[in-house]
């Protein structure tokens, strides 16, 4: 392949299996793929909020490796992201806009159990999420 792209002949070995083939193989073997709903959907609106949110997502995932946190990278309007959060069947939405970043806060809205949106400290999100998720398990 390297030679075909203009480089020196280089020996190599490779393997590739398409995702579709893997899924078909699992189905023919009768192996079900468990689908689990995410715990949290991160909604971000604004350039600073997106930068802060992506860093926050990494921090939260490092602190809570079993947490299923998803985001679409702040793509779309707030309303569109809320619809995606609801469609994802996530239990909670973390809501981060420019104002929240300035205040060092983030909103947490229950999507399944009902209840009011609360405000969490950005610096304590992982710890507060761990406690909240433990209570609602």
C-alpha positions as CSV (number, residue, x, y, z in Angstrom):
1,X,0.0,0.0,0.0
2,X,2.8,2.4,0.8
3,X,4.4,1.7,-2.6
4,X,1.0,2.3,-4.3
5,X,0.9,5.7,-2.6
6,X,4.4,6.7,-3.9
7,X,6.5,5.5,-1.0
8,X,9.2,2.8,-0.7
9,X,8.1,-0.8,-0.8
10,X,7.3,-1.7,2.8
11,X,6.2,-5.1,4.0
12,X,3.1,-5.2,6.2
13,X,0.2,-7.3,7.4
14,X,-3.3,-6.1,8.1
15,X,-6.8,-7.1,8.9
16,X,-10.1,-5.3,8.6
17,X,-13.7,-6.3,9.4
18,X,-16.6,-4.0,8.8
19,X,-18.9,-3.2,11.6
20,X,-21.9,-4.6,9.5
21,X,-20.2,-8.0,9.2
22,X,-19.5,-8.1,12.9
23,X,-23.1,-7.3,13.7
24,X,-24.3,-10.0,11.2
25,X,-22.0,-12.5,12.8
26,X,-23.3,-11.7,16.3
27,X,-26.9,-12.1,15.0
28,X,-26.2,-15.4,13.4
29,X,-24.6,-16.7,16.6
30,X,-27.7,-15.5,18.6
31,X,-25.6,-13.0,20.6
32,X,-27.6,-10.0,21.7
33,X,-25.9,-6.7,22.0
34,X,-27.2,-5.0,25.1
35,X,-28.3,-1.4,24.6
36,X,-28.0,0.8,27.7
37,X,-29.3,4.3,28.0
38,X,-26.8,7.0,28.8
39,X,-26.8,8.5,32.3
40,X,-26.1,12.1,31.2
41,X,-26.4,14.1,27.9
42,X,-24.2,17.2,27.9
43,X,-25.8,20.2,26.2
44,X,-23.5,23.1,25.3
45,X,-24.4,26.5,23.7
46,X,-21.7,29.0,22.8
47,X,-18.0,28.8,21.9
48,X,-16.6,29.1,25.4
49,X,-19.3,26.7,26.7
50,X,-18.3,24.1,24.1
51,X,-14.6,24.4,25.0
52,X,-15.4,24.2,28.7
53,X,-17.9,21.4,28.2
54,X,-15.6,19.2,26.3
55,X,-12.9,19.5,28.9
56,X,-15.5,18.9,31.6
57,X,-16.7,15.8,29.9
58,X,-13.2,14.4,29.9
59,X,-12.8,15.2,33.6
60,X,-16.1,13.6,34.5
61,X,-15.4,10.5,32.5
62,X,-12.0,10.1,34.1
63,X,-13.5,10.5,37.6
64,X,-16.6,8.3,36.9
65,X,-15.5,5.6,34.4
66,X,-18.8,3.8,34.6
67,X,-20.8,6.9,33.9
68,X,-22.3,6.9,30.4
69,X,-22.0,10.6,29.3
70,X,-22.7,11.6,25.7
71,X,-22.7,14.9,23.8
72,X,-23.0,16.0,20.3
73,X,-20.2,18.6,20.7
74,X,-22.6,21.6,21.0
75,X,-23.9,21.1,17.5
76,X,-27.4,22.6,16.9
77,X,-29.5,25.0,18.8
78,X,-30.4,24.6,22.5
79,X,-33.8,23.3,21.6
80,X,-32.3,20.8,19.1
81,X,-29.9,19.5,21.7
82,X,-32.6,19.2,24.3
83,X,-34.6,17.1,21.8
84,X,-31.6,14.9,21.2
85,X,-31.0,14.5,24.9
86,X,-34.6,13.4,25.3
87,X,-34.4,11.0,22.3
88,X,-31.2,9.5,23.7
89,X,-33.2,8.3,26.8
90,X,-30.6,9.8,29.1
91,X,-31.6,10.2,32.7
92,X,-30.2,13.7,33.1
93,X,-29.1,16.6,30.9
94,X,-26.2,18.8,31.9
95,X,-26.8,22.3,30.5
96,X,-23.9,24.6,29.9
97,X,-24.1,28.0,28.3
98,X,-21.9,31.1,28.3
99,X,-23.6,32.5,31.4
100,X,-23.1,29.3,33.3
101,X,-19.4,29.3,32.3
102,X,-19.0,32.8,33.6
103,X,-20.6,31.9,36.9
104,X,-18.6,28.6,37.2
105,X,-21.9,26.6,37.2
106,X,-23.8,24.1,35.1
107,X,-27.5,23.1,35.1
108,X,-28.6,19.6,35.7
109,X,-32.1,18.7,34.5
110,X,-33.8,15.4,35.2
111,X,-35.2,14.0,32.0
112,X,-36.9,10.8,33.2
113,X,-37.8,11.0,36.9
114,X,-39.3,14.5,36.8
115,X,-38.2,17.2,39.1
116,X,-36.7,20.6,38.9
117,X,-33.5,21.7,37.2
118,X,-30.7,22.3,39.8
119,X,-27.4,24.2,39.5
120,X,-24.1,22.5,40.2
121,X,-20.6,23.9,40.6
122,X,-18.4,23.2,37.6
123,X,-15.5,22.3,39.9
124,X,-17.6,19.7,41.7
125,X,-19.7,18.2,38.9
126,X,-18.1,14.7,39.1
127,X,-18.5,14.4,42.9
128,X,-22.1,15.8,42.8
129,X,-23.1,13.6,39.9
130,X,-21.7,10.5,41.7
131,X,-23.8,11.3,44.8
132,X,-26.9,12.1,42.7
133,X,-26.7,9.0,40.6
134,X,-26.1,6.8,43.7
135,X,-29.4,8.2,45.2
136,X,-31.4,7.6,42.0
137,X,-30.2,4.1,41.1
